[in-house]
Amino acid sequence: MTVLALGAHPDDLELLCGGTLAKYAQRGDKVYMCSLTNGNMGHPQYKPADMARVRKKEMETSASLIGAEVIWLDVDDEMSVISLEARLMVTDVLRMTKPDVVITHYDQDYHVDHRNASQLVFEAAPLACVHNIVTQYPVLDKQVLIYYMDTLGAINFLPTEYVDISDTIETKQNMFRCHVSQDEWMLKATGFDMHELIDAVARVRGYAAGCKYAEGFRRLEAWYRGATTRILP
């Protein structure tokens, strides 16, 4: 199976579905980790260009822990927009990776970049299958399945499917630890220790799933995007 996870910022995937990506990789699936933005506004003490380089390296280090391949779309942090150019860019990501499943942000998440990433995946998925829309990669044969990952803090998100990450929670934590520029800064900026947040949300989802740690998801229910078998690990 081929898995494409598309997040808005370089550390979003680790925070919201890192345990699941680790499980996919653990069983031998091909995993792509894509960041829509370069996270260049992610620290007040770095200039944007320097921050972007740091965050790309952090994401590559994180992805290497599970053998995932990084796709870096390099949109400026906080500056993502819904446009034809952006839609076709994500269309090419879908065509290049040929995923069996795409994991992205919940379309009602708290951050504009999160919502835009979700909307762009939604808009690009049908285009990836249209033969008369010519891009640098071949057209896909079928619509991809789209799953929305949890929100930060599990706010306003009701999962319909769960993945038991009890055996990959430490990998998830280690993946986020690679984002050194964000680890200490997020504590100062929000007052929350992100590692405690990771643990707490995974425990809460685990209570619902009947295991110690879990991640929650919702599948996009739409024409041509159904499934009769379980896709999540």
C-alpha angles and dihedrals in degrees: 000000000000119000127195117192113188118191132175098233134028095259101037096093093052091050098045109029107003094120092053093048088051090053092050090050092045092060092048103263121146110251127196120190112199127186118199094199132037095230091233094151092053101110131034094217096055128074110237096250092050092045092052091054092048094049094048090053091047091052092048090051091049094048091049090064089071099026094251124155118236124225112195115197093178100212110159115263114261090010103087116132137185104248140141090254092054092045092054090046090057090042088060091049089055093047093046095050099035092207126198088207136015122207117197143147125303107261092235097049122139102254128069092224089052092051093045092050089052093047093048091053089049092050097041097049096075092041091056088066099046110105095202092057100085120198133153093279131060121265118264120248096223144012115276122238112246125207125187115220125217124281125248106276091009089268119168093347124121111189121218094188133033136201119209104230097172089120095045103039091101091051088051090052092047091050091055091046087065088069093078094161090060102037100075095025094057090054090054094042099045106016090236128115103226093209090057088048092051090051095045097049092045090051093050092049088045091057089056093044096046097245138092098259130013144162122223129222142176122209117224106246107213142130113293091006103092129114136200095199133055113267100179115084 
